[in-house]
Amino acid sequence: MESTSELENKVIEILKTIYDPEIPVDVFELGLIYEVKIDSKANIEIIMTLTSPNCPVAESMPKEIETKIANYPKFNSCKVNIVFDPPWSKDMMSEEALLELGFL
């Protein structure tokens, strides 16, 4: 069985394939992912936010994340919880994302 850190790395790898449709950067580098929890049965819980409460993908993006992660053979299930506290800001973006968007 893979270690929790290996499983977490796989979750992050999958998250890096999911892009915000309005910004050409993945959800992980954008800083939208606040926490990844993995229990002993390989159930994944993701605490994340959106760039705004009125985000047009508020319904579809969490479902896309849940589906892509749950479809990975070593994971049992995935649940995404959307929070708006703390609110997202560009300060949460990785250097890679800031560079990609011309902020650096």
C-alpha positions as CSV (number, residue, x, y, z in Angstrom):
1,M,0.0,0.0,0.0
2,E,1.2,3.5,-0.8
3,S,2.0,5.9,2.0
4,T,-0.2,8.9,2.7
5,S,2.3,11.3,1.2
6,E,2.4,9.2,-2.0
7,L,-1.4,9.3,-2.2
8,E,-1.4,13.0,-1.5
9,N,1.1,13.5,-4.3
10,K,-1.2,11.6,-6.6
11,V,-4.2,13.8,-5.6
12,I,-2.1,16.9,-6.3
13,E,-1.0,15.5,-9.6
14,I,-4.7,15.0,-10.6
15,L,-5.6,18.5,-9.3
16,K,-2.9,20.0,-11.6
17,T,-4.9,18.6,-14.6
18,I,-8.0,20.7,-13.7
19,Y,-8.1,24.3,-14.9
20,D,-10.2,27.3,-13.9
21,P,-12.0,28.0,-17.2
22,E,-11.4,31.8,-16.9
23,I,-7.7,31.6,-16.0
24,P,-5.2,29.4,-17.8
25,V,-3.8,28.0,-14.5
26,D,-4.7,24.7,-12.7
27,V,-6.7,24.8,-9.4
28,F,-3.7,23.7,-7.3
29,E,-1.3,26.4,-8.6
30,L,-4.1,29.0,-8.3
31,G,-4.2,28.3,-4.6
32,L,-7.8,27.2,-4.6
33,I,-7.0,24.0,-2.7
34,Y,-6.8,24.6,1.1
35,E,-6.4,21.1,2.4
36,V,-6.3,17.4,1.2
37,K,-7.4,14.8,3.8
38,I,-6.9,11.1,3.2
39,D,-8.4,8.5,5.6
40,S,-7.2,5.0,6.2
41,K,-9.6,3.6,3.6
42,A,-8.3,6.0,0.9
43,N,-11.3,8.3,1.0
44,I,-10.3,11.7,-0.1
45,E,-11.7,15.0,1.2
46,I,-10.7,18.2,-0.4
47,I,-11.3,21.6,1.2
48,M,-11.1,24.3,-1.4
49,T,-12.4,27.7,-2.5
50,L,-13.3,29.4,-5.7
51,T,-12.0,32.6,-7.1
52,S,-15.3,34.2,-6.3
53,P,-18.6,33.1,-4.7
54,N,-20.3,33.8,-8.1
55,C,-17.8,31.6,-10.0
56,P,-19.6,30.1,-13.1
57,V,-18.1,26.7,-12.4
58,A,-19.2,26.5,-8.7
59,E,-21.3,23.5,-9.6
60,S,-19.2,21.7,-12.2
61,M,-15.7,22.1,-10.9
62,P,-16.2,20.3,-7.6
63,K,-17.9,17.5,-9.5
64,E,-15.0,17.3,-12.0
65,I,-12.5,17.1,-9.1
66,E,-14.5,14.4,-7.3
67,T,-14.9,12.3,-10.4
68,K,-11.3,12.5,-11.6
69,I,-9.9,11.7,-8.1
70,A,-12.5,8.9,-7.3
71,N,-11.7,7.3,-10.7
72,Y,-8.0,6.8,-9.7
73,P,-7.8,3.0,-8.8
74,K,-6.1,3.5,-5.4
75,F,-8.8,5.9,-4.1
76,N,-12.1,4.8,-2.7
77,S,-14.1,8.1,-2.9
78,C,-13.6,11.8,-3.1
79,K,-15.7,14.6,-1.5
80,V,-15.0,18.3,-2.2
81,N,-16.1,20.9,0.3
82,I,-16.2,24.5,-0.9
83,V,-15.4,27.2,1.7
84,F,-15.1,31.0,1.3
85,D,-13.2,31.6,4.6
86,P,-10.5,32.6,4.1
87,P,-11.5,34.3,0.9
88,W,-9.2,33.6,-2.1
89,S,-6.8,36.3,-3.3
90,K,-4.0,36.3,-5.8
91,D,-1.6,36.1,-2.8
92,M,-2.5,32.4,-2.6
93,M,-1.2,31.6,-6.1
94,S,2.1,29.8,-6.5
95,E,5.1,31.5,-8.1
96,E,4.5,29.4,-11.2
97,A,0.9,30.7,-11.5
98,L,2.0,34.3,-10.8
99,L,4.6,34.0,-13.5
100,E,2.2,32.4,-16.0
101,L,-0.3,35.3,-15.5
102,G,2.4,37.9,-15.7
103,F,2.3,39.1,-12.1
104,L,6.0,38.4,-11.6
